[in-house]
Structure formats: C-alpha cells, structure tokens
Amino acid sequence: MNATPADQLLLLDLVRLDAQARGAEAAMRNPAQAKRVQELLARRQELSVELTGLLGTRDDIQAELGRIASDVTVVDARAARDAERLAATSSPKDAQGLEHEIASLARRKSELEDAQLAAMERLEAAEAAVAAQQALIAEVNAEGGRLSADGKAAVAEAQARRDAATRDRAAIAARVPGDLLARYESLAERTPGAGLLSRRTCGGCNMELSGTDLKAIAQAAADEVVTCPQCGCILVRTDESGL
C-alpha cells in the first residue's frame, strides 16, 4: 500500500485523538471519586446498623423509665389511699397494718426512684451515643455528597473531552485516504495502529528496531506504508526517524 508522507502523518493525529477518547471513556466509566464513594456507602451501612442497635438500647431504657414511672404512680396512689384509711380508722390493729404497708410502699418508692435515677443516667449516655453515631453518619453523608457531585462534574468533563476528541478525529479521518484509514483502523484493533519512528524506536511499542529492519525500512519508498516488525503498527517516518 502507498500513501503520501503527509497522509501517513495524519495517522499520528488519529492515534492521539483515539487515545484521548479512550482515556475520557475510562474516566467516565470510573471517575476518581468512585472508589471512595463506594467505601463511604459501605461505611454508612455499617454505621446505620450500629445506630439501629444504639436506638434499640435507648428505646429499651425509655420503656424501662415508663414502667418505673407507672410503678411510682401505683405506689403513690396506694400510699395515698392507705394514708386516708389510716386517718379514718379507729382500730389499732388496722392502723398498725396500714402503717406497715405505708412504710413498705415508701421503701418501694425509694427503690423505684433509685432505679429511675440510674435509668436516666443510662438514657443520657445512650442518647449521647445515638447523637455521636448520627453525627458520624452525617459526616459520611456530607463527604459522599461532595464526592458524588465532584464525580458527576468529572464525568461531564470527561464526556466533553471525549466528544471533542471524537469530533476532531472525524475531521482528521475525513482527510485520510479511505484505504489507509481502513488499514489503520484494522491494525488499531490489535496494535497501537500507528506510531512515529523516532531515533530508531517505534512510537507504538517503544521497541528499538534492529539494524536489519531499519535498513529495509530506509530502502522503502517514502510513500510506501511500512509496519513495525515488533508490534505490527504503521510506522510513520519523518526526519526524526534516524534512517
């Protein structure tokens, strides 16, 4: 195959633009923020499970306080009833029994108040733990929100780069002869497609060519399309090729 050196040189623009498009596609599929966002999602799940446990503990203490308060109400009601009966009775035996029961109710109320105080202290600690866990989740959510926004912006920027590279590539490809373009695109499926031969080295695979290969390439006509014996891409020759 033959093509003018100028047409062959256009292939290097295609290589550059194809690389830009691939890089942009990769950035769109996997923005730099994606890994950290996934880590934060997993961390939020862990924290949420822990929060569920802390909320359960807090709710249990609140329920316990409710039961204690109900028991205190019952004790107060019974003590008040016994006090009224004691004031109204004239029987020493009944009075003695009521006084004993009132004393027992007083001890029971004291026990309930101690339990209530201890539960309130535990509730305070439980509520602090819940608040701290919610703060951690809020921090994770905030970081995740920032990274997600940054990721969307990065994807949009990568898409713009890809679109620009695709647009520029189409303009360059329109200037490349059809048979040369077809050859390049066929080779690009399994090789770099084309590479500049510079200082005896293939720009596609970065391998230095042997003296024998260089001699054969040097003997080829300027418009002959030659390929790298190492990677198979089209070798674009210029004054930098060292031939």
C-alpha distance (Angstrom), angle and dihedral (degrees) to the residues before:
residue distance angle dihedral
M1 . . .
N2 3.76 . .
A3 3.79 131.8 .
T4 3.77 132.6 159.7
P5 3.81 116.7 -94.5
A6 3.81 88.3 -116.3
D7 3.80 91.3 55.8
Q8 3.78 91.7 46.6
L9 3.79 89.4 50.6
L10 3.81 88.8 59.1
L11 3.79 87.8 65.7
L12 3.78 89.6 70.8
D13 3.79 88.7 59.9
L14 3.78 88.7 52.0
V15 3.81 90.6 50.4
R16 3.81 90.8 51.0
L17 3.80 94.4 46.4
D18 3.79 93.2 44.2
A19 3.81 88.8 52.5
Q20 3.80 90.8 49.3
A21 3.80 91.0 50.0
R22 3.81 92.2 49.1
G23 3.78 91.6 47.9
A24 3.79 91.1 49.6
E25 3.81 91.0 48.3
A26 3.80 89.9 51.8
A27 3.80 90.6 49.3
M28 3.79 90.1 50.5
R29 3.80 92.8 50.7
N30 3.78 94.9 44.7
P31 3.81 115.2 19.3
A32 3.79 116.2 -166.9
Q33 3.81 90.7 -108.7
A34 3.82 95.0 55.4
K35 3.81 97.6 86.8
R36 3.79 93.9 49.8
V37 3.81 91.3 45.8
Q38 3.81 89.6 54.7
E39 3.81 89.9 48.8
L40 3.79 90.0 51.3
L41 3.80 92.0 49.3
A42 3.79 89.8 53.3
R43 3.82 90.9 45.6
R44 3.81 91.3 49.9
Q45 3.80 89.6 51.8
E46 3.80 90.5 52.6
L47 3.79 92.2 47.3
S48 3.81 91.4 47.2
V49 3.79 91.2 53.9
E50 3.79 89.7 49.7
L51 3.80 90.2 47.4
T52 3.81 90.4 53.6
G53 3.79 88.8 56.6
L54 3.79 92.5 47.6
L55 3.80 91.7 48.4
G56 3.80 89.3 50.5
T57 3.79 90.6 52.7
R58 3.81 91.5 48.4
D59 3.81 92.3 47.7
D60 3.82 91.1 49.3
I61 3.81 90.7 53.5
Q62 3.79 91.1 47.3
A63 3.81 89.2 51.2
E64 3.80 89.4 48.7
L65 3.80 90.3 51.9
G66 3.77 89.1 50.3
R67 3.78 91.3 53.6
I68 3.80 91.4 47.2
A69 3.80 91.4 49.9
S70 3.80 89.4 49.8
D71 3.82 90.7 50.3
V72 3.81 90.5 49.2
T73 3.79 89.7 52.4
V74 3.81 90.5 51.4
V75 3.83 91.5 47.8
D76 3.81 92.0 48.6
A77 3.79 91.2 48.9
R78 3.80 92.3 50.0
A79 3.80 91.9 45.8
A80 3.79 91.0 50.2
R81 3.80 91.1 48.1
D82 3.81 91.5 48.8
A83 3.80 91.2 47.9
E84 3.82 90.3 53.9
R85 3.80 91.0 47.8
L86 3.80 91.0 47.7
A87 3.77 91.3 51.7
A88 3.80 91.0 49.7
T89 3.85 100.3 42.8
S90 3.78 124.8 94.3
S91 3.79 94.5 -174.3
P92 3.82 113.6 103.8
K93 3.80 89.8 -156.0
D94 3.80 93.2 52.1
A95 3.80 89.9 44.1
Q96 3.80 91.1 52.8
G97 3.82 91.4 50.0
L98 3.82 92.1 47.9
E99 3.78 92.2 48.1
H100 3.81 90.2 51.0
E101 3.79 91.2 49.8
I102 3.81 92.2 46.4
A103 3.82 89.1 52.4
S104 3.80 90.5 49.0
L105 3.81 90.5 49.5
A106 3.81 90.2 50.2
R107 3.81 90.5 53.5
R108 3.80 90.1 46.6
K109 3.78 91.1 50.7
S110 3.79 90.7 49.4
E111 3.82 89.8 52.2
L112 3.80 90.6 48.2
E113 3.80 91.7 49.4
D114 3.82 90.7 50.5
A115 3.80 89.8 49.6
Q116 3.79 89.5 46.2
L117 3.81 91.6 52.5
A118 3.81 92.2 48.2
A119 3.82 90.6 48.1
M120 3.78 91.4 49.3
E121 3.81 89.9 53.1
R122 3.81 90.0 49.7
L123 3.80 89.8 46.8
E124 3.79 90.6 53.0
A125 3.80 90.5 52.3
A126 3.81 91.4 45.1
E127 3.81 92.2 50.5
A128 3.81 89.9 48.9
A129 3.80 89.7 51.5
V130 3.81 90.7 49.6
A131 3.81 91.5 48.8
A132 3.83 91.6 48.7
Q133 3.81 91.3 49.2
Q134 3.80 91.5 48.2
A135 3.80 89.0 50.7
L136 3.81 90.0 53.2
I137 3.79 90.7 50.4
A138 3.81 90.1 48.1
E139 3.81 90.0 52.9
V140 3.81 91.1 49.8
N141 3.80 90.8 47.5
A142 3.80 91.6 48.8
E143 3.80 93.1 50.3
G144 3.78 90.7 44.6
G145 3.79 90.7 50.5
R146 3.80 92.2 50.7
L147 3.79 92.8 47.2
S148 3.79 92.6 46.1
A149 3.79 90.1 52.9
D150 3.80 90.4 46.9
G151 3.79 89.7 47.9
K152 3.79 92.4 52.2
A153 3.79 89.8 49.5
A154 3.81 90.4 48.8
V155 3.80 91.2 50.2
A156 3.79 91.0 49.2
E157 3.80 90.4 49.4
A158 3.82 91.4 48.1
Q159 3.79 90.2 48.7
A160 3.79 89.6 52.7
R161 3.82 89.7 50.9
R162 3.78 91.3 48.8
D163 3.79 92.4 48.2
A164 3.81 91.3 48.9
A165 3.82 91.8 48.1
T166 3.81 90.9 47.3
R167 3.79 91.3 48.9
D168 3.81 93.3 47.6
R169 3.79 91.1 45.0
A170 3.78 91.5 54.6
A171 3.80 89.8 52.8
I172 3.83 91.8 50.2
A173 3.79 93.6 43.1
A174 3.79 90.0 54.2
R175 3.81 88.4 62.1
V176 3.82 95.3 50.2
P177 3.81 116.7 90.0
G178 3.79 110.9 -104.5
D179 3.80 97.3 -118.8
L180 3.81 92.2 48.5
L181 3.80 91.5 47.2
A182 3.80 91.0 49.7
R183 3.80 90.6 49.9
Y184 3.80 91.9 49.4
E185 3.79 94.0 47.9
S186 3.80 91.6 47.3
L187 3.80 91.2 51.3
A188 3.82 91.7 43.5
E189 3.80 89.7 64.9
R190 3.81 90.4 70.4
T191 3.83 105.7 11.3
P192 3.82 136.8 36.2
G193 3.81 85.2 -87.9
A194 3.78 96.6 -132.1
G195 3.75 138.0 3.9
L196 3.77 138.8 -174.1
L197 3.78 114.4 -107.0
S198 3.79 100.8 -135.9
R199 3.79 126.5 169.4
R200 3.80 91.5 -14.5
T201 3.82 91.2 -53.9
C202 3.82 128.1 114.6
G203 3.79 111.0 -124.2
G204 3.80 90.1 -151.6
C205 3.79 99.7 59.8
N206 3.83 99.7 9.1
M207 3.80 90.6 -127.6
E208 3.79 120.5 142.0
L209 3.78 112.0 -123.1
S210 3.76 122.0 -127.4
G211 3.79 121.9 -110.5
T212 3.79 90.9 -108.6
D213 3.80 92.9 53.2
L214 3.79 91.9 45.9
K215 3.80 90.9 50.4
A216 3.81 91.1 52.9
I217 3.80 91.6 48.1
A218 3.81 91.6 47.1
Q219 3.80 89.6 54.5
A220 3.82 92.2 52.3
A221 3.78 117.7 100.3
A222 3.82 116.3 -99.4
D223 3.80 91.4 -113.1
E224 3.80 95.3 46.7
V225 3.79 114.0 109.2
V226 3.79 106.6 -128.9
T227 3.78 128.6 -175.7
C228 3.77 135.4 -145.7
P229 3.81 111.4 -97.7
Q230 3.81 88.6 -146.2
C231 3.83 105.5 49.3
G232 3.80 102.7 6.9
C233 3.80 97.9 -123.8
I234 3.79 122.3 138.4
L235 3.79 110.1 -88.9
V236 3.79 112.2 -138.0
R237 3.80 110.0 -153.4
T238 3.80 124.8 -151.2
D239 3.77 136.8 154.4
E240 3.84 86.8 -77.6
S241 3.78 93.0 62.5
G242 3.78 95.1 91.3
L243 3.78 94.9 -133.8
